Amino acid sequence: MKALLFVGVLLASVSMVFAESTNVATKAQTTCPVMGGGVDQKIFVDYQGQRIYFCCSGCSTAFNKDPEKYMKKFKEQGVMLEKVKK
């Protein structure tokens, strides 16, 4: 009986973890990661196969100084970046 209860709790826990990890909504990038305003699709940086848009060239320079800071921000916000077309 204890083993059955343990298996049930284990399955419930795994289900909850899986549901939480897939609950992050993904959305397209619409705001500049540096300033938070709207993006200009003529101003971008390609980073690790993904295209990041900015509101101005100054923001792309700031991004290049610490790209992982902004990539982490995208991930936390559920932003799905555009893949670079080869």
HELIX and SHEET records of a PDB file:
HELIX    1   1 LYS A    2  SER A   21  1                                  20    
HELIX    2   2 SER A   57  LYS A   65  1                                   9    
HELIX    3   3 PRO A   67  GLN A   77  1                                  11    
SHEET    1   A 2 LYS A  27  ALA A  28  0                                        
SHEET    2   A 2 VAL A  79  MET A  80  1                                        
SHEET    1   B 3 ASP A  40  TYR A  47  0                                        
SHEET    2   B 3 GLN A  50  PHE A  54 -1                                        
SHEET    3   B 3 GLU A  82  LYS A  83 -1                                        
END                                                                             
